[in-house]
Amino acid sequence: MSTVKHYTKEELELYRSKEMPFISRMKCTDHLKQCVECASLLKELETEDAFVAELRESIKLFDELSQSSGE
């Protein structure tokens, strides 16, 4: 009986950043098409990235507004 190998967050980060070797990336792509669990984890990582990007932008805007109001 074959056990399905799921990808870790670290492996999916390598996949997303295209740092995973080409053959491994192809296997991961195929796996993500079939595995709801891993596809969901990948989506979670993408959502976290979007949140962090929004947070950074908000901090940048806040800093800019704080500096301009202090002049």
N, CA, C and O atoms as a GROMACS GRO file, in nm:
protein
  284
    1MET      N    1   0.084  -0.119   0.000
    1MET     CA    2   0.000   0.000   0.000
    1MET      C    3   0.088   0.125   0.000
    1MET      O    4   0.178   0.138   0.083
    2SER      N    5   0.064   0.215  -0.090
    2SER     CA    6   0.145   0.336  -0.107
    2SER      C    7   0.089   0.449  -0.021
    2SER      O    8  -0.032   0.473  -0.017
    3THR      N    9   0.179   0.519   0.047
    3THR     CA   10   0.140   0.633   0.128
    3THR      C   11   0.166   0.760   0.048
    3THR      O   12   0.271   0.776  -0.013
    4VAL      N   13   0.069   0.851   0.050
    4VAL     CA   14   0.082   0.977  -0.021
    4VAL      C   15   0.178   1.066   0.057
    4VAL      O   16   0.162   1.086   0.177
    5LYS      N   17   0.276   1.120  -0.013
    5LYS     CA   18   0.370   1.212   0.049
    5LYS      C   19   0.316   1.352   0.034
    5LYS      O   20   0.298   1.402  -0.077
    6HIS      N   21   0.291   1.416   0.146
    6HIS     CA   22   0.245   1.555   0.143
    6HIS      C   23   0.366   1.646   0.155
    6HIS      O   24   0.468   1.609   0.212
    7TYR      N   25   0.352   1.766   0.101
    7TYR     CA   26   0.460   1.864   0.104
    7TYR      C   27   0.452   1.949   0.230
    7TYR      O   28   0.343   1.981   0.278
    8THR      N   29   0.569   1.985   0.283
    8THR     CA   30   0.575   2.072   0.400
    8THR      C   31   0.566   2.218   0.356
    8THR      O   32   0.577   2.248   0.237
    9LYS      N   33   0.547   2.307   0.453
    9LYS     CA   34   0.546   2.451   0.422
    9LYS      C   35   0.679   2.492   0.359
    9LYS      O   36   0.683   2.571   0.265
   10GLU      N   37   0.787   2.437   0.413
   10GLU     CA   38   0.920   2.472   0.362
   10GLU      C   39   0.935   2.430   0.215
   10GLU      O   40   0.988   2.505   0.134
   11GLU      N   41   0.889   2.310   0.184
   11GLU     CA   42   0.896   2.262   0.045
   11GLU      C   43   0.809   2.347  -0.046
   11GLU      O   44   0.848   2.378  -0.159
   12LEU      N   45   0.691   2.384   0.002
   12LEU     CA   46   0.602   2.466  -0.080
   12LEU      C   47   0.657   2.607  -0.098
   12LEU      O   48   0.631   2.671  -0.200
   13GLU      N   49   0.733   2.656  -0.002
   13GLU     CA   50   0.800   2.785  -0.017
   13GLU      C   51   0.905   2.777  -0.128
   13GLU      O   52   0.919   2.869  -0.209
   14LEU      N   53   0.978   2.666  -0.131
   14LEU     CA   54   1.076   2.645  -0.239
   14LEU      C   55   1.004   2.638  -0.374
   14LEU      O   56   1.053   2.692  -0.474
   15TYR      N   57   0.890   2.572  -0.376
   15TYR     CA   58   0.809   2.561  -0.498
   15TYR      C   59   0.765   2.700  -0.545
   15TYR      O   60   0.780   2.735  -0.662
   16ARG      N   61   0.711   2.778  -0.453
   16ARG     CA   62   0.660   2.911  -0.487
   16ARG      C   63   0.769   3.005  -0.533
   16ARG      O   64   0.747   3.086  -0.624
   17SER      N   65   0.886   2.995  -0.473
   17SER     CA   66   0.996   3.085  -0.507
   17SER      C   67   1.078   3.034  -0.626
   17SER      O   68   1.178   3.094  -0.665
   18LYS      N   69   1.034   2.922  -0.680
   18LYS     CA   70   1.101   2.858  -0.795
   18LYS      C   71   1.245   2.817  -0.763
   18LYS      O   72   1.330   2.812  -0.852
   19GLU      N   73   1.270   2.789  -0.635
   19GLU     CA   74   1.402   2.742  -0.592
   19GLU      C   75   1.407   2.589  -0.588
   19GLU      O   76   1.514   2.531  -0.568
   20MET      N   77   1.294   2.526  -0.606
   20MET     CA   78   1.287   2.380  -0.609
   20MET      C   79   1.342   2.331  -0.744
   20MET      O   80   1.313   2.391  -0.847
   21PRO      N   81   1.422   2.225  -0.743
   21PRO     CA   82   1.472   2.171  -0.870
   21PRO      C   83   1.358   2.142  -0.968
   21PRO      O   84   1.247   2.109  -0.928
   22PHE      N   85   1.388   2.156  -1.096
   22PHE     CA   86   1.287   2.147  -1.201
   22PHE      C   87   1.202   2.020  -1.194
   22PHE      O   88   1.079   2.027  -1.198
   23ILE      N   89   1.266   1.903  -1.185
   23ILE     CA   90   1.192   1.776  -1.181
   23ILE      C   91   1.103   1.770  -1.057
   23ILE      O   92   0.988   1.728  -1.065
   24SER      N   93   1.157   1.812  -0.944
   24SER     CA   94   1.078   1.814  -0.820
   24SER      C   95   0.960   1.909  -0.832
   24SER      O   96   0.851   1.881  -0.783
   25ARG      N   97   0.984   2.022  -0.899
   25ARG     CA   98   0.877   2.120  -0.920
   25ARG      C   99   0.765   2.061  -1.006
   25ARG      O  100   0.647   2.084  -0.979
   26MET      N  101   0.802   1.986  -1.108
   26MET     CA  102   0.701   1.922  -1.193
   26MET      C  103   0.619   1.822  -1.112
   26MET      O  104   0.497   1.816  -1.125
   27LYS      N  105   0.686   1.743  -1.030
   27LYS     CA  106   0.616   1.645  -0.946
   27LYS      C  107   0.523   1.716  -0.848
   27LYS      O  108   0.410   1.672  -0.826
   28CYS      N  109   0.571   1.824  -0.791
   28CYS     CA  110   0.489   1.899  -0.696
   28CYS      C  111   0.366   1.958  -0.765
   28CYS      O  112   0.256   1.955  -0.710
   29THR      N  113   0.385   2.011  -0.886
   29THR     CA  114   0.272   2.066  -0.962
   29THR      C  115   0.166   1.960  -0.985
   29THR      O  116   0.047   1.985  -0.965
   30ASP      N  117   0.209   1.840  -1.026
   30ASP     CA  118   0.114   1.730  -1.045
   30ASP      C  119   0.044   1.694  -0.915
   30ASP      O  120  -0.077   1.671  -0.913
   31HIS      N  121   0.121   1.689  -0.807
   31HIS     CA  122   0.064   1.655  -0.676
   31HIS      C  123  -0.041   1.758  -0.634
   31HIS      O  124  -0.147   1.722  -0.583
   32LEU      N  125  -0.010   1.886  -0.655
   32LEU     CA  126  -0.102   1.993  -0.615
   32LEU      C  127  -0.234   1.987  -0.691
   32LEU      O  128  -0.338   2.030  -0.641
   33LYS      N  129  -0.232   1.934  -0.812
   33LYS     CA  130  -0.355   1.920  -0.891
   33LYS      C  131  -0.448   1.815  -0.831
   33LYS      O  132  -0.569   1.819  -0.852
   34GLN      N  133  -0.390   1.721  -0.757
   34GLN     CA  134  -0.468   1.609  -0.704
   34GLN      C  135  -0.491   1.614  -0.552
   34GLN      O  136  -0.584   1.552  -0.501
   35CYS      N  137  -0.406   1.688  -0.481
   35CYS     CA  138  -0.410   1.686  -0.335
   35CYS      C  139  -0.470   1.815  -0.279
   35CYS      O  140  -0.408   1.921  -0.283
   36VAL      N  141  -0.590   1.805  -0.227
   36VAL     CA  142  -0.659   1.920  -0.171
   36VAL      C  143  -0.584   1.975  -0.049
   36VAL      O  144  -0.577   2.096  -0.030
   37GLU      N  145  -0.528   1.887   0.031
   37GLU     CA  146  -0.456   1.927   0.152
   37GLU      C  147  -0.335   2.016   0.120
   37GLU      O  148  -0.317   2.122   0.180
   38CYS      N  149  -0.253   1.972   0.026
   38CYS     CA  150  -0.134   2.050  -0.011
   38CYS      C  151  -0.172   2.177  -0.087
   38CYS      O  152  -0.109   2.281  -0.067
   39ALA      N  153  -0.271   2.169  -0.172
   39ALA     CA  154  -0.317   2.288  -0.244
   39ALA      C  155  -0.370   2.393  -0.147
   39ALA      O  156  -0.349   2.513  -0.165
   40SER      N  157  -0.437   2.346  -0.043
   40SER     CA  158  -0.489   2.437   0.060
   40SER      C  159  -0.375   2.502   0.138
   40SER      O  160  -0.381   2.621   0.168
   41LEU      N  161  -0.272   2.425   0.169
   41LEU     CA  162  -0.156   2.479   0.240
   41LEU      C  163  -0.085   2.583   0.154
   41LEU      O  164  -0.041   2.686   0.205
   42LEU      N  165  -0.073   2.557   0.025
   42LEU     CA  166  -0.012   2.653  -0.067
   42LEU      C  167  -0.094   2.782  -0.070
   42LEU      O  168  -0.037   2.891  -0.067
   43LYS      N  169  -0.225   2.771  -0.075
   43LYS     CA  170  -0.314   2.888  -0.076
   43LYS      C  171  -0.298   2.966   0.055
   43LYS      O  172  -0.300   3.089   0.054
   44GLU      N  173  -0.284   2.894   0.166
   44GLU     CA  174  -0.264   2.958   0.296
   44GLU      C  175  -0.135   3.041   0.296
   44GLU      O  176  -0.133   3.153   0.348
   45LEU      N  177  -0.029   2.987   0.240
   45LEU     CA  178   0.098   3.059   0.231
   45LEU      C  179   0.083   3.185   0.145
   45LEU      O  180   0.136   3.290   0.179
   46GLU      N  181   0.010   3.173   0.035
   46GLU     CA  182  -0.012   3.289  -0.052
   46GLU      C  183  -0.094   3.396   0.019
   46GLU      O  184  -0.067   3.515   0.002
   47THR      N  185  -0.193   3.354   0.098
   47THR     CA  186  -0.276   3.447   0.173
   47THR      C  187  -0.193   3.519   0.279
   47THR      O  188  -0.208   3.639   0.300
   48GLU      N  189  -0.105   3.445   0.346
   48GLU     CA  190  -0.016   3.505   0.446
   48GLU      C  191   0.075   3.610   0.381
   48GLU      O  192   0.097   3.717   0.438
   49ASP      N  193   0.128   3.579   0.263
   49ASP     CA  194   0.213   3.674   0.192
   49ASP      C  195   0.137   3.802   0.158
   49ASP      O  196   0.191   3.912   0.172
   50ALA      N  197   0.014   3.788   0.113
   50ALA     CA  198  -0.067   3.904   0.078
   50ALA      C  199  -0.093   3.990   0.202
   50ALA      O  200  -0.088   4.112   0.195
   51PHE      N  201  -0.120   3.925   0.315
   51PHE     CA  202  -0.143   3.997   0.439
   51PHE      C  203  -0.019   4.075   0.482
   51PHE      O  204  -0.027   4.192   0.518
   52VAL      N  205   0.097   4.010   0.476
   52VAL     CA  206   0.223   4.075   0.513
   52VAL      C  207   0.251   4.193   0.420
   52VAL      O  208   0.295   4.299   0.466
   53ALA      N  209   0.226   4.177   0.292
   53ALA     CA  210   0.247   4.286   0.196
   53ALA      C  211   0.157   4.405   0.228
   53ALA      O  212   0.201   4.520   0.223
   54GLU      N  213   0.031   4.378   0.260
   54GLU     CA  214  -0.062   4.485   0.296
   54GLU      C  215  -0.019   4.554   0.425
   54GLU      O  216  -0.026   4.676   0.436
   55LEU      N  217   0.026   4.475   0.521
   55LEU     CA  218   0.073   4.530   0.648
   55LEU      C  219   0.194   4.621   0.626
   55LEU      O  220   0.200   4.730   0.682
   56ARG      N  221   0.289   4.576   0.545
   56ARG     CA  222   0.407   4.658   0.515
   56ARG      C  223   0.368   4.788   0.447
   56ARG      O  224   0.423   4.894   0.478
   57GLU      N  225   0.274   4.780   0.354
   57GLU     CA  226   0.229   4.900   0.284
   57GLU      C  227   0.161   4.997   0.380
   57GLU      O  228   0.180   5.118   0.372
   58SER      N  229   0.081   4.943   0.471
   58SER     CA  230   0.014   5.027   0.572
   58SER      C  231   0.116   5.097   0.661
   58SER      O  232   0.102   5.215   0.692
   59ILE      N  233   0.219   5.024   0.703
   59ILE     CA  234   0.324   5.082   0.788
   59ILE      C  235   0.398   5.192   0.712
   59ILE      O  236   0.427   5.297   0.767
   60LYS      N  237   0.427   5.166   0.585
   60LYS     CA  238   0.496   5.265   0.502
   60LYS      C  239   0.412   5.392   0.491
   60LYS      O  240   0.464   5.503   0.506
   61LEU      N  241   0.283   5.377   0.463
   61LEU     CA  242   0.194   5.494   0.452
   61LEU      C  243   0.185   5.568   0.584
   61LEU      O  244   0.186   5.691   0.586
   62PHE      N  245   0.175   5.494   0.694
   62PHE     CA  246   0.168   5.556   0.826
   62PHE      C  247   0.294   5.637   0.853
   62PHE      O  248   0.287   5.750   0.901
   63ASP      N  249   0.411   5.577   0.822
   63ASP     CA  250   0.538   5.648   0.842
   63ASP      C  251   0.543   5.775   0.757
   63ASP      O  252   0.588   5.879   0.804
   64GLU      N  253   0.499   5.766   0.633
   64GLU     CA  254   0.501   5.882   0.545
   64GLU      C  255   0.409   5.992   0.597
   64GLU      O  256   0.444   6.110   0.593
   65LEU      N  257   0.291   5.954   0.644
   65LEU     CA  258   0.197   6.052   0.698
   65LEU      C  259   0.251   6.113   0.828
   65LEU      O  260   0.236   6.233   0.851
   66SER      N  261   0.313   6.032   0.910
   66SER     CA  262   0.370   6.082   1.035
   66SER      C  263   0.482   6.182   1.008
   66SER      O  264   0.492   6.284   1.076
   67GLN      N  265   0.565   6.152   0.909
   67GLN     CA  266   0.675   6.244   0.876
   67GLN      C  267   0.625   6.374   0.816
   67GLN      O  268   0.677   6.482   0.847
   68SER      N  269   0.523   6.364   0.730
   68SER     CA  270   0.473   6.486   0.666
   68SER      C  271   0.395   6.574   0.763
   68SER      O  272   0.394   6.696   0.746
   69SER      N  273   0.331   6.517   0.864
   69SER     CA  274   0.257   6.596   0.961
   69SER      C  275   0.350   6.657   1.065
   69SER      O  276   0.313   6.752   1.134
   70GLY      N  277   0.471   6.603   1.078
   70GLY     CA  278   0.567   6.655   1.174
   70GLY      C  279   0.654   6.766   1.120
   70GLY      O  280   0.732   6.826   1.194
   71GLU      N  281   0.641   6.795   0.992
   71GLU     CA  282   0.726   6.900   0.930
   71GLU      C  283   0.672   7.037   0.954
   71GLU      O  284   0.731   7.135   0.908
   0.00000   0.00000   0.00000
